[in-house]
Amino acid sequence: MNLNITGHHIEVTPAIREYVKGKLDRVLRHFDQVTSSHVILSVDKLQQKAEVTLHVKGKDIFADAIDADLYAAIDLVADKLDRQVVKHKEKVSDHTHDKRAQPE
């Protein structure tokens, strides 16, 4: 998987990079067909924002979160992505099972 982390008005330190990689690894345990991901971390006055776009086969999954703490924003966006990825995985697996169950 290709991981791209960008910071707007913030320096992406090795600690932040490892934290983001750890959170995205949790998401990837549920769904291993992610080809690439793009993370944008930004600061606007007192708000910290984290945006993540996951590129999977046939779809792009996007989530963002805003919090006063950057690590909390990363946690929130990882939770949102986790829910979206599980939902997408269920849709894909249900769709293939429905085709197999139909008599020909």
Sequence and secondary structure as in RCSB ss.txt:
>XXXX:A:sequence
MNLNITGHHIEVTPAIREYVKGKLDRVLRHFDQVTSSHVILSVDKLQQKAEVTLHVKGKDIFADAIDADLYAAID
LVADKLDRQVVKHKEKVSDHTHDKRAQPE
>XXXX:A:secstr
 EEEEEEESS   HHHHHHHHHHHHHHHHH   EEEEEEEEEEETTEEEEEEEEEETTEEEEEEEEESSHHHHHH
HHHHHHHHHHHHHHHHHHHHHHHHHHS  
